[in-house]
Amino acid sequence: MSDLTPDTQHPGLIGLLPRTVRGLALLARFDRPIGWWLLFWPGAWAVALAGGAFARWPLLLLLLVGSIAMRGAGCVYNDIVDRDLDAQVARTRARPIPSGAVSVRGAGVWLIVLCLVGLTVLVQLRPLAAAVAVASLLPVAAYPFMKRITWWPQAWLGLVFSWAALVGWAEVTGRFAPAAVLLYAGSIAWVIGYDTIYALQDREDDALVGVRSSALRLGRHVRGGVALAYALAVALWAAAIWTVRADPLAGVALVPAAGHLAWQVLTLRADDGAGALHRFRSNRFTGLLVFMACLVVGTAP
């Protein structure tokens, strides 16, 4: 597949760092903030829909710091596990570990440092929210192996990347509610959609090395599969909003986000790697639009 974006780009400040430090920064994907935005947004939605966006605004900062640290830790762990596979894929063979820029031992130490940063966020949460956050560690640890045993690793990623919705709601309210579960479920569907788009970049290499993905499984039905995932996400988000404010007008707040997702589907081309990456990255705006919808509903009198 042409026009793939390698994981070796390091423009701006990352490119000015010493070689070893730059390798660690690239290993944690500090040059690619889209990952921690996608991890952060579900938690921010929950805080906003639960009515805590203004009263608990420091919580949003905590969730952001935690997202940056734990997304980095997840990437380091994933690269340690996948180092042999990464060496066989054109887009990933120049990553720090397979290229030799960072040793496996060095990556392990870096992983511990990032986890300690996450721990500083964890200890500031109330016990229920902290327990929910800790419960995510097992599915996070299992994720790198999913691509070896299932055609739907994107669904497992959805479980992991949506977890902050449960943490954020538990922290603001001290309990669980149907709205939190619906937000979480909607986020899972959203992740399946956008990560299927992302996986389009690697379909040829994945097929050669035996890695499974929803993009491969869906074949020529990728656009329909993404459309279904996104439609389910919007429906579940609307249901979450309805449980908080049973007013048909409240659902209108989701129209901008739904329109943006529709644009992704309508303009998606399975054979355009660069275009797929652009649409994947545009989901940071989807997250913002859903946050604004939750903010409007959660703070309405």
C-alpha positions in Angstrom: 0.0 0.0 0.0 1.4 3.4 -0.9 1.6 6.7 1.0 2.0 5.1 4.4 3.1 7.3 7.2 6.0 5.7 9.1 6.3 5.8 12.8 9.7 7.5 12.6 8.7 11.1 12.0 10.0 13.5 14.7 9.4 17.1 13.7 9.5 20.1 16.0 10.8 19.8 19.5 11.1 16.0 19.4 13.6 16.3 16.6 15.8 18.6 18.7 16.2 16.1 21.6 19.4 14.0 22.1 19.2 10.7 20.3 18.5 8.5 23.3 15.9 10.9 24.8 14.3 11.2 21.3 14.1 7.4 21.1 12.2 7.3 24.4 9.9 10.1 23.4 9.1 8.4 20.1 8.6 5.1 21.9 5.9 6.7 24.1 4.5 8.4 20.9 4.9 11.9 22.4 5.2 13.1 18.8 1.7 11.7 18.0 -0.7 13.4 20.5 -3.8 11.9 18.7 -3.5 8.8 20.8 -3.8 10.5 24.2 -6.6 12.7 22.9 -8.5 9.6 22.0 -7.8 8.1 25.4 -8.8 11.3 27.2 -12.1 12.2 25.5 -14.3 9.4 27.0 -13.4 10.4 30.5 -14.0 14.1 29.7 -17.4 13.2 28.3 -18.4 11.4 31.5 -17.2 14.3 33.7 -19.2 16.8 31.5 -22.4 14.7 31.3 -22.3 14.0 35.0 -22.3 17.8 35.6 -18.7 18.1 36.8 -17.0 20.0 34.0 -16.9 23.3 35.8 -17.0 22.3 39.5 -14.4 19.6 39.0 -12.3 21.2 36.2 -9.0 20.1 37.9 -10.2 16.5 37.3 -10.1 17.1 33.6 -6.5 18.1 33.9 -5.8 15.0 35.9 -7.4 12.8 33.3 -5.4 14.5 30.6 -2.1 13.9 32.4 -3.1 10.3 33.1 -4.0 9.8 29.5 -0.6 11.1 28.3 1.3 8.9 30.7 -0.7 5.8 30.4 -1.0 6.0 26.6 2.7 6.3 26.5 3.1 3.4 28.8 0.7 1.3 26.7 2.7 2.1 23.6 6.0 1.1 25.2 4.5 -2.1 26.4 2.9 -2.8 23.1 6.3 -2.2 21.3 8.1 -4.5 23.7 5.6 -7.3 22.9 5.4 -6.6 19.2 9.1 -5.9 18.5 9.4 -8.9 16.2 6.2 -8.2 14.3 7.1 -4.5 14.0 10.4 -5.4 12.3 8.4 -7.1 9.5 6.0 -4.2 8.8 7.1 -1.3 6.6 5.4 1.4 8.6 6.8 0.2 12.0 10.2 -1.4 11.3 11.9 1.9 12.1 10.3 2.2 15.6 12.9 2.7 18.4 13.0 -1.0 19.6 13.2 -2.9 16.2 15.6 -0.2 14.8 17.9 -0.5 17.9 17.5 3.1 19.0 16.2 1.9 22.4 17.0 -1.5 24.0 14.3 -3.7 25.4 15.8 -3.2 28.9 15.7 0.6 28.5 12.1 0.4 27.3 11.2 -1.6 30.4 12.7 1.1 32.7 10.9 3.8 30.7 7.6 1.8 31.1 8.1 1.9 34.9 8.7 5.6 34.9 5.5 6.3 32.9 3.5 4.0 35.1 4.7 5.9 38.2 3.4 9.1 36.6 0.1 7.4 36.1 0.2 6.3 39.8 0.4 9.9 40.9 -2.8 10.6 39.2 -4.4 7.4 40.5 -3.8 8.2 44.2 -5.7 11.5 43.8 -9.0 9.8 42.8 -11.7 8.6 45.2 -11.5 4.9 46.1 -14.2 3.7 43.6 -12.7 5.6 40.7 -9.2 4.4 41.6 -10.4 0.8 41.8 -12.1 1.1 38.4 -8.9 2.5 36.9 -6.8 -0.3 38.3 -9.2 -2.8 36.9 -8.2 -1.6 33.4 -4.7 -3.0 33.7 -5.6 -6.6 32.8 -7.3 -5.7 29.5 -4.5 -3.3 28.7 -1.9 -6.1 29.3 -3.9 -8.5 27.0 -4.4 -6.1 24.1 -1.1 -6.7 22.2 -2.0 -10.4 21.9 -5.5 -9.9 20.5 -4.2 -9.3 17.0 -2.8 -12.8 17.1 -6.0 -14.6 18.2 -9.0 -12.6 16.9 -10.0 -10.7 13.7 -11.4 -8.0 16.0 -8.5 -6.5 18.1 -10.2 -3.2 17.5 -13.0 -4.3 19.8 -10.6 -5.1 22.6 -8.9 -1.7 22.0 -12.3 -0.2 22.4 -12.7 -1.8 25.8 -9.3 -0.3 26.8 -9.5 3.2 25.2 -13.0 3.8 26.5 -12.3 2.9 30.2 -11.9 6.5 31.3 -15.6 7.0 30.8 -16.2 4.7 33.8 -13.5 6.3 35.8 -14.7 9.9 35.2 -18.3 9.1 36.0 -17.3 7.2 39.2 -15.1 10.1 40.3 -17.7 12.8 39.8 -20.8 10.9 41.2 -19.3 8.2 43.5 -21.4 5.6 41.8 -22.3 4.0 38.4 -25.4 4.9 36.4 -26.9 3.8 33.0 -25.5 6.9 31.4 -21.9 5.9 32.2 -22.4 2.4 30.8 -24.0 3.8 27.6 -21.2 6.4 27.2 -18.7 3.6 27.6 -20.5 1.3 25.1 -20.8 4.1 22.6 -17.1 4.8 22.9 -16.3 1.2 22.2 -18.2 1.3 19.0 -16.5 4.6 18.1 -13.0 3.1 18.7 -13.9 0.1 16.5 -14.8 2.5 13.7 -11.8 4.8 13.9 -9.2 2.0 14.5 -10.6 0.1 11.6 -9.8 3.1 9.5 -6.3 3.3 11.0 -5.7 -0.4 10.2 -6.3 0.2 6.5 -2.7 1.5 6.4 -1.3 -2.0 7.2 -3.6 -4.4 5.5 -1.0 -5.7 3.0 1.7 -6.1 5.6 -0.7 -7.5 8.2 -1.8 -10.2 5.7 1.8 -11.2 5.0 2.9 -11.5 8.6 -0.3 -13.1 9.9 -1.6 -10.2 12.0 -5.4 -9.9 12.2 -7.5 -6.8 12.1 -11.1 -5.7 11.4 -9.9 -3.9 8.3 -8.8 -7.3 6.9 -11.9 -9.1 8.1 -14.3 -6.7 6.6 -12.5 -6.7 3.2 -14.4 -4.7 0.6 -17.1 -4.0 3.2 -14.9 -1.7 5.3 -16.9 1.4 4.7 -20.1 -0.3 5.6 -18.5 -1.7 8.8 -17.2 1.7 9.9 -20.6 3.2 9.1 -22.3 0.6 11.3 -19.9 1.2 14.2 -20.3 4.9 14.0 -24.1 4.7 13.8 -24.1 2.5 16.9 -21.8 4.9 18.7 -24.1 7.9 18.0 -27.2 5.9 19.1 -25.6 4.8 22.4 -24.4 8.4 23.1 -27.9 9.7 22.4 -29.3 7.1 24.8 -26.8 8.2 27.5 -27.9 11.8 27.0 -31.5 10.8 27.2 -31.0 9.1 30.6 -29.6 12.4 31.9 -32.1 14.7 30.2 -35.2 13.1 28.7 -35.8 15.9 26.1 -35.7 15.2 22.4 -33.9 18.5 21.9 -31.0 17.3 24.0 -30.1 14.8 21.3 -29.7 17.6 18.8 -26.4 18.4 20.6 -24.9 15.3 18.9 -25.7 16.5 15.4 -22.3 18.1 14.8 -20.5 14.9 15.9 -22.7 12.7 13.9 -22.1 14.9 10.8 -18.4 14.7 11.3 -18.5 10.9 11.5 -20.7 10.8 8.4 -18.1 12.8 6.5 -15.4 10.3 7.5 -17.5 7.4 6.1 -18.6 9.1 2.9 -15.1 10.2 2.0 -13.2 7.0 3.1 -11.3 5.1 0.5 -9.9 1.7 1.5 -6.9 2.0 -0.9 -5.8 5.5 0.3 -3.5 5.1 3.3 -2.8 8.8 3.7 -6.5 9.6 3.5 -7.3 6.9 6.1 -4.7 8.4 8.5 -6.2 11.8 8.0 -9.7 10.6 8.8 -8.4 8.6 11.8 -6.7 11.7 13.2 -9.8 13.8 12.7 -11.4 11.9 15.5 -9.8 14.3 18.0 -12.5 16.7 16.7 -15.2 14.1 17.1 -14.2 13.8 20.7 -14.4 17.5 21.2 -17.8 17.7 19.5 -19.2 14.9 21.8 -17.7 16.7 24.8 -19.5 19.9 23.9 -22.7 18.0 23.6 -22.2 16.4 27.0 -21.2 19.8 28.4 -24.4 21.4 27.2 -26.6 18.6 28.5 -24.8 18.1 31.8 -24.8 21.8 32.8 -28.3 22.6 31.5 -30.7 23.8 34.4 
